[in-house]
Amino acid sequence: MAPWDILVEQPLYGLLAFTLVCAVILHLAMRNPPVEKNFDPSSAFESLMEDEGGWGGEADDKEKKSFPTAAAADSVPRDVVPDPTTVPSAQHQVAESFRDEKGQETMKVKLIGRPAPSPKPPSADGSFQIGDRVILKGLVGAKELNGRHGVISGLRDKNTQRYQVDMDLLRFEKPSVSVKEGNMEKEPSIPPEMEEKRCLASNAVLEERDSRSAAFTLTMMHKMSANTLKGEKNATKLSAFSWTFWTTPDGQGVYPSLCKCIKEDLLKLHGAEKMDMQINPVNPEGAYKYVQDAQVDLRAVKGWAARNHGEFWIMGVTSEGTYLIPCNNTRAVYLVLGLRVPLGIQLAAKSPRPPKFRLTLLPWYGRIFHDFAITTTTASGKVEMASPELTKKLMNSIKLAEEQGRVIERFAQLEVPGGSSEGIPFPQQCPPQKGPTPRTQTAAPVNQPPIQQEPASEAELKLMDNVVDFEPFTLVNESGGPSTPEEKLGVWNFIRRGRTEKENPLHECMVINANGQGLGNYKIEGVEPTTIEILKTMLGIAAKAGKRPSIIGVDDPKCAARLQFLFKETRGTRVVPINVRVQTQNPQQQPPNHSQAVAPQEPASEVEHKLMLNVVKIDAFTLRNIPAQQHTPQEKMGVWNFIRKGETEEENPSHEGVIVNANGQSIGNFTTEGVQPTAAEILKAMLGIAIRAGKRPAIMGIDDPKCAARLQFLFKGSKGTIILPINVTRKKGPPPKE
């Protein structure tokens, strides 16, 4: 008798067998996959970049096996998704916490519906309310934000009369700004015709035609970058190169080349019919034409200048996308679509709590999707996860953003009438250095590690609001120093008459501009000044002069660091710490500072002139106008310190010197004819390194004051490079043996 005959003739056996099979299936479905400790982004997205198969059906089932989290993706019923309109907001949940068979808390990701946003309450104060989309305008202290789009996330503050606005495009350290009502206007509504053309999406991924088109475009972009980088295969490096050089000031860059390749070169090589099959073998008709049109459509590839780079917490998955929360603004929430697999399932299905990843968000016909390149935020490749407390906070952020209608699911600036097509620069990031840092007997580099600062106090915010209302003094070279008496009027040095109680018992201070003129006096409570005391004094002088300073010199390092933090997002004014030698026997004497006029210089010699002509032909490293402590390792590569191995014949008989960047890396050596270097010798050494690097330095540190003054004179009309004298403490070795 066959086994199945027994089941037919004995129903009890059949029932038991059926129960056993169901139990096994249920056990397998409830198994908790282990947490993935390390993440390889290149392997995770390799199949997407090289895909030529189908996006659905049997081909799709085969392709899914190449994804590291395919098991998690297959365990979710993607064909059965709740209707968003039938899910009450009270039951809104993107992930649920439960215990696995080992008793460990983990997070189950599942597709759910989104709750409808609550109706906006009437505004009790001001013309705007939470959830309103706005465009910034008329800003003076932060002109670069004019025209940017964002959403109001907080009611108007009664004290400052400002609204909190979360920017759509993340801005380095400050993705949210506080703005007055007069500096905002409501964002126009998206026209109905644009809404009708919005691409389709389901189950948290782009519709097949759009998904294939976007993936094909990204693949071609990576292949072009790989060709430029001589066969580079790392997806992260390829994306970084592509976004850094997406467009260039001369009209060139990756984007124009990509358009030409897809619209013209591929057509000549393969023809439209073959390209249709390559892009979409399942539904080939019109596939190539759709990709061609996307290259010149502002809502798609042409609008990729308006992209978002940053570190995000990967949250739960809804039927309309994956929730992402920026690490530097946990109040903001993005809804992002995947290409074939939802991002939340791809990255978060095996994590017990929300993981953190670095990625790029891109627009696509009224939606947001992500670039192939996704990296961890640690040098070891280990995935960071949110703490249980932070997880609860992130979940509440999603719930609140949904209720207030603040979830960002499209870059509306590309669709509304008169919207901005501008983006933000790609943040340069250097890979972790392998091996020990070369040791050099030098002083600390120009850039120092950042000092952790507390958020601005209410008093500091009020004073800053009043200060930035004044226009700054004009400074032609914003990254350099003043070169004319008019520019030196805007350099204000805040100097104490002594640094100790003995030297300055009355706690008196003075303000001097770079022309040596006294602007005012003030007193402080203790020996060290506070930011409040400096800002109050500055505001009083600014009210009389009608302008705020372009450079603020502060002789107290701690106070200078605090002011750098407060002014870091303010264009037109920067803060620098200064070293002052106070002569107590003559308190009226004005101490020297970095802004004083240099000694008279002879005109440039023929050799200096020729060297300068060659130097300025090379573009300088980019250096943001922010405190030096906040510069990235990539920016620090543009800070070159020229340091002698000794200041005397006895210390340095061979007249040797070393060139070190602000990362502490040695980038070259030089020799001088005498003990003191000449400007020509420094320029020759710099030119050799600049030719190899393809860029000249943004900052040059010179350990000889006379040579530094000469180079400041030669570079005074050149933009992009500034010269700073530096003090070096050399470690003397043991005395020579007799």
C-alpha positions, 0 to 999 in steps of 0.5 A: 500500500502506498503512503498516500493510500494510508492517508486517504483511508485513515483520516486521523493520520492525514490530519496529524500529517497536515498538522506536522507540516504546518508546524514545520512551515510556521517554525521556519517562517518565525526563525530569526536570521542572525545579525549581519556583523559586517556589510559589503556594499559592493557585493550587495548591489553587484547584481543590480549593476550587472542585471540583464534578466527580468524584474519579475516572474521566474527571472526575478526569482532567480535573480533574488538569490544573489542578494544577501538578504534575499531570504528575508525578502522572500519571507515577506508576502510582497503580493499582499499589502494592506490598503493604506486607507484601511489601516487606522493611524492608531495601529500605525507600526513600522516594526514590532519588538519581540523575543526570538527562541534565545530570548533576545530582543529583535525587530521584525520588518514587515510591509504595512500601510501608511496612516493618513496625516492628521488635519493641520490645526489652525495657526494661533500665531504667525502665517505658517504652521507645522507641515507647511512647505516653504522656500527661503528668501532674503537671508543675509547671514546665510545667503547660500540658503536663499531659494532652498526648499524645506518644511516647517517642523515647529511653531514660531518661537515667541522669543526669537520670532523664528520658525524651525525649518527642516531642509529637504537637502541635508547641509553638512552639520546643520540640516535644520535652520531657524528662520523669520517669517519674512524670510520664507514664502509658501512653496507653490503646489505641484501642478496637476499635470506633474502629479499625473506624470508621477511614476508608479510604485508598489510594495516599496519599490519603483514600478518595473519600467522606472526601476530598470531605467534608473538602474541602467542609468546608474550602471552606465554612470558607474561604468563611465567612472570606472573607465576614467578611474582605470578599471576601479570596481568599488561602487562607493568610489565610483559613486563618489567620483561621479557625484563630485564631478557631476557637473563642472564650472566649464560645463563639462563633467559626468552628467554631460558625458552620460547624456551623450553616451546614452543618447548618441553613442549607444544608439550608434553602436547597438541600435534602438531595438537592441538597446530596448532588449538590453534595458528591459527584455520582458517589456522592451517596447520603448524602453530605450526612448524612456531612458533617453528622455529621462536624461534631459528631464529635470524630474529625473537624471537632469535633476540629480544635482538635487540629491541627498548625501548623508548618514541615515537610520534605516527604519521600517518598510511601508507599502509606499517605501522605506522610512529613513531618518537622518542621523543629524536631524532625527526629526526629519523623515524620508520615504525612499523606494528600492529598485527591486527589493525594498531598502528596509528589507535589503539592509534592516531585515537581519538587524535587531534594531535600526541600522545606520548606513551612509547613502545617496538619495536621488529624485525620479519622477516625483519619487525618491530612490537610492544610489547603488553605493551604500556603506557603513559608517565605521572603518571596520565595516561593522554596522552601527545600530540604534540603542533601544532608547534611540529606537523608541525616539526614531519610531516616535519621529516617524509617527509624528512626521506622518501625523503632521504631514512632514514626511519627505517622499519627493524633492518638490523643488524639481516639480513646482513652478519656479523651483530650484534645480540646485543641489549641495556639494558632495561631501568629500570623505577619505577612506581610513588610512591603513597602517601607522601615520608617518611620524614627523618631529613637527608641531600640531597641524593647522587643523586641530580635532574639533571641540564638542560644543553644547547647543547655543543658549537662548541668550547666544541665539538672541545676540546672534540673530541681531548680529547677523542682521548686519551686512559684513564688511567686504572681503575680496578673498573670503578664505584669506586675509585683508589686503587693503586698508578698507578691508582691514576695517572689517577685521576686529581683534578682541584682546585682553590687557592680560591673561591672569589676575595679576596682569589684568586685575580690572579685567579690561579688554580692547577691540582693535581693527587690522589698521591698528585703530582702537574700536572700543573697550569692554570689561569681562567678569572673569579672566577669560571672556565669554561668548556673551561678553564678546557678542554684546561688545561686537553688537554695540560696535556693529550698531555704530559702524552699520556693519559686522566684522568679516574676521573676528580675532579672539585671544582666548582659545576656548572662547574662539572655539565657541564663537567658531561653533556659533558662526559656522553657518554664517557667511561673511564672518569667520572667527580665528584664534590669535596669539597676543603677547601683552607687555604689562609695563605698557598696557597702551601698546597695541600687541601684534596680531595676525592681521597687522600689515606686513613689512614693506616688500620689494616687487616680485623678482623675475624668478618669483613671477615665473613660479607664481604664474605656473602655480596659479594655473593649478586649481586650489584644493576646496576648503569650506569657510567653516572652523578648521576643526570641522574640515574633513580629511579630504579638505585637510589634504589641501593644508601644506606645512613647510617645516625645516628640520632645524632653525640653526646650522647646528640643528640643520647642517644639511638645510633640509625640510619636510612638507606635511599636510594637516592629516599628519602625512608627509607629502614631500621634502625640500632643501634650502641654500641657507638656514632660512628658506626663500620664497622661490625655494618654497614655490619650487617645492610646492610646484613639484607637489602640486603638479603631481597632486593636480592641485595647489594648497588651500593653506600654506603654513611656513615656519619662517616668519620672514619667508611667510611674509614674503609669500603673503605679499606674492599671493595677496592677489591670488584666490584659493591659497592663503599663507599662515606663519606657524610655530614649530616645537622641534624635538631635540635628539641626544647630544652627539657623541665625542 
